[in-house]
Amino acid sequence: MYSIGVDVGGTFTDFCAVSARGELFAAKTPTTHYELSTGFMKGLRAIARSAGMDFGSFLAEVSSLRYSTTVGTNALIERTGPKLGLITTAGFEDTIFIGRARSWADGNSIEANRDLARIVKPAPLVEPSMVVGVRARMDCNGNVVAPLDREDVTEQLQKLVDRGAMGFVVCLHWSFVNPAHEREIRTIIEDEYPEDYLGALPVFLSSDISPKCGEYTRAMTTIVNAYIHGTMADSLGRLGNELRDSGYRRPLVLVHNTGGTKKLSRTRAVLSHNAGPVAGLYGSALIGRLSGDANIIFTDMGGTSFDIGVITDGEIRTQDFIPVIDRWRTNIPAVEVKSIGAGGGSIAWVNHELGNTLEVGPQSAGSMPGPACYDQGGELPTVTDADLVLGYYNPDNYLGGDLPLDPDLAREVIEKHVAGPLGIDVIEAAWRIRALVDAKMGQEVFNEVALKGHDPRRFTLFAGGGAGAAHACAIAPYIGAGRIVVPAISSVSGAFGAASMQVAEVWERSRPLRIFDWNSQCYLDDVDSFNAVVDELVDLATRDLRLEGYTEEHMCFHLDLEMRFGSQYNLTRIRTPRLRLAGEQDYRALCELFVRRYGEIYSPEATFLAGGINIESFFLTASIQASPVALNAQEPGAQAPAAGACTGTREAYWGPAAGHLATPLYVLDSLQPGNRIDGPAIIEARDTTYVVAPGWCYTMDPWRNGVLEPDAG
């Protein structure tokens, strides 16, 4: 049986299959944005060939197919979602248009935010004419202040229907405490406008999608979910039909940005955003447990973006405080993985407004036309073009020879757009492009780790993505990393993580509790209010997983809390040692855990117990216990590679100090665990290239991961 992970990127779609015997099979195909199923099915067939099976027999042996997709994000960027109607509390119809004071900055690059004269708020996903208010109110404790008037609701609904609503979003005040009014509105919609009258118009309740405080973020989370829901349903529905026509009989499973997976039919669309990088982070944690690396900086350099995540003490602890999807601030419980516009397809350009300054990214050439060297119509220089000109890539063996590269086209566009305007030669221009993108990535990694309170020098750098192995040695000095691990499946790290992830989902509730009072300096002794929230979440999770086909004995629960000091805005998440509390001593233990974690992030001097401590939100992670993916290991052999592993040399440029050097070339498949190669060297695989810089050495570990370390000599 095979578990397959699929990661759709901006340039390539990655595939990874893990067999029950611990075998790994990988494939990459260009992302077919016009119809994702085309590239998807092509990649699956490539995996089947790698496994030595015909396509139909292979699909019959697949136990799970886990998919991380950018379909929803693309619908937001391109504004191709349906026309939505928003039903909110009367008097608050302008909440999503007022937004926050800095709504214009959410989702923008630093460069765009600096241009204050031109910056504007994004066009709303819901038109002002498509927002109506109903006369109903709950108070902050969930008590009915003003009952819902059915005639009023019907009147407002008719307005939205007449204006062309293709779906309804319901977001009422305090519905996350008491959702009764929202559920009643859904019942009215279903009664007044059944499917045989208007067709299937979906209804999305904020109390279901995002039961947390914060009117703007709760509304935007629900709106974003509704906006991308239809596009995902259509695209993935067609994909599911094609899979069934090919003989696949199991459900398609989506990867979540919360760190779990769930059936397509039971997934909130908003949880698909940024799921691929999150899957890669989980795959790195699995490999780290095998290799003994507990503190890991996960990076993934693909064709379009560069992703960064942090693993400490073997655990993924960092949650995105306020996730931004496109230009919209939300409050989904997402694992934090930062992405910047730096990849093999990042475009190099000269900024004439800043005195002919060289820039790289964030614009990308994508998969079509791609870098100029792809010879598919690309006319602008990219990082891949620079790496080819510098001699790091074999133009006849890119993607195993499936995508031949044209060095002349690469030189031509670099000369035209970079070298000529700057008055330098092509080699220097290519080196500057590479050095600039490496510095950009290295500085971003340092900031991401150091600002979380960690010393980057104590971490192992994991280099994933198709271009990760080619740039890892150049990124490491910016963070002081003395050990780099390039996983055996580095070019498809997101797909490997998806294939190895467990079934899991997060249920959340906002329930403020002051567990240490600043006035009395006493701990809360009422555990019923805490346990009631936990019991509610456990009941919801148990019921949902039962519908997935699992039984209670296979379910595992973990509880996380968002906590803060009194009068403080920023929240800190901790994992509790137990689900339910027994007394005051448990509150004391929670406070001590929070203070310790807060001190790790902001320094112990920043803690202020006397200000009180509050719990703001509860997060219950429910997962299905399953055996972890087992990967085959081999006993390390001789340090010297086999005689046929080295295929010759190629001139490569290693910077102004070293210049051009005749660099040894190795074939990755010919290397064995224990083999050591001193830099400079280039190791070629079918879907990636290891660039071992001078002063570094490469060693293959028992799981065929590449370990890069500074040469002690």
Secondary structure, 3 states (H helix, E strand, C coil): CEEEEEEECCCEEEEEEEECCCCEEEEEEECCCCCHHHHHHHHHHHHHHHCCCCHHHHHHCEEEEEEECCHHHHHHHHCCCCCCEEEEECCCCCHHHHCCCCCCCCCCCHHHHHCCCCCCCCCCCCCHHHEEEECCEECCCCCEEECCCHHHHHHHHHHHHHCCCCCEEEECCCCCCCCHHHHHHHHHHHHHCCHHHHCCCCEEEHHHHCCCCCHHHHHHHHHHHHHHHHHHHHHHHHHHHHHHHCCCCCCEEEECCCCCEEEHHHCCHHHHCCHHHHHHHHHHHHHHHHHCCCCEEEEEECCCCEEEEEEECCECCCECCCCEECCEECCCCCECCEEECCCCCEEEEEEHHHCCEEEEEEEECCCCCCCHHHCCCCCCCEHHHHHHHCCCCCCCCHHHHCCCCCHHHHHHHHHHHHHHHHCCCHHHHHHHHHHHHHHHHHHHHHHHHHCCCCCHHHCEEEEECCCHHHHHHHHHHHHCCCCEEECCCHHHHHHHHHHHCCEEEEEEEEEEEEEECCCCCCECCCCHHHHHHHHHHHHHHHHHHHHCCCCHHHEEEEEEEEEEECCCCCCEEEECCCCCCCCHHHHHHHHHHHHHHHHHHHCHHHCCHHHCEEEEEEEEEEEECCCCCCCCCCCCCCCCCCHHHEEEEEEEECCCCCCEEEEEEEEHHHCCCCCEEECCEEEECCCCEEEECCCEEEEECCCCCEEEEECCC
